[in-house]
Amino acid sequence: MISNVQTIEKEQIKFLKFPKSEVLQKTKDRVNRLLELQRALILGNLERQKVKIVFADNGGYKKVETTVWGITDKSVILKQATLIPVQRIVSVA
């Protein structure tokens, strides 16, 4: 597991800078990430349940507890049109 994960508020995400590179090297891990994001979307929309998302910006690893409102090919959509690039997400729980 990753150490030195900084917990942030979702309102701070829009001020972060995200590199274009993929954080997960294995195809299996990327597939699992997509499945976890889809599960988070269902939990968010049906049950208003929050999930913990660990992601990497250009300053290191961050964690946010939030509701997932939508998923596109490239981004996860949170409240207030806040976006996290899918390729920068390490885990969803």
Helices and strands as residue ranges (DSSP letters): E 6-7, G 10-15, H 27-47, E 51-57, E 60-66, E 70-71, E 75-77, G 79-81, E 83-85, G 86-88, E 89-92
